[in-house]
Amino acid sequence: MNKLKEENRLQFVKAPHLFEDDEDDTDTLELSLHDLLEAYNKVKSRVSITEESYVVVQREVYTKEEAVIFIASKFKDRKSLKMTELLTFDEPRSKVVQVFITILVYQSKSLSYYAHR
C-alpha cells in the first residue's frame, strides 16, 4: 500500500489548498490570467502522453431501407414478434440501432395517425 501511495505521489500533483472551507464563500474570487495559465499547466503536467494516440472508428452502414426490408421479412407471416425473435443481438450494432429507429418512427407515425382521426 505504501509503495502504491509513493508511486501515486510521484505521478500525480496535488493542487495547493489555498482556499479552506472555513472562508466566507460570499467574497468575490479574483483570478488573473496568470493564475489560470498556471492552473492549466499544472493540470496539463499531470497527463503525460508519450506517443500520439488515435482512435479509428469504422463506419457501419445499415440503411433505413435495409431495416424496412428486414422487419417486413420477419413479420411476413406474423402479426407480432418478441424482440428476441426479431433480433438475436449478434447483429452489428448499426443494424440493431437502425431497426429500433425504424420501429420507433413507424410507431410514432401510427400514433400520430390515430391522434388525428
MOSUL-V873043 format. One record per run of one state. SS is the DSSP state (A for helix, B for strand, O for the rest). FROM is the first residue (numbers start at 0). TO is the last residue. If there is no record, write none. Layout:
[[SS,FROM,TO] [SS,FROM,TO]]
This chain:
[[O,0,0] [A,1,10] [O,11,31] [A,32,45] [O,46,62] [A,63,73] [O,74,81] [A,82,85] [O,86,91] [A,92,114] [O,115,116]]
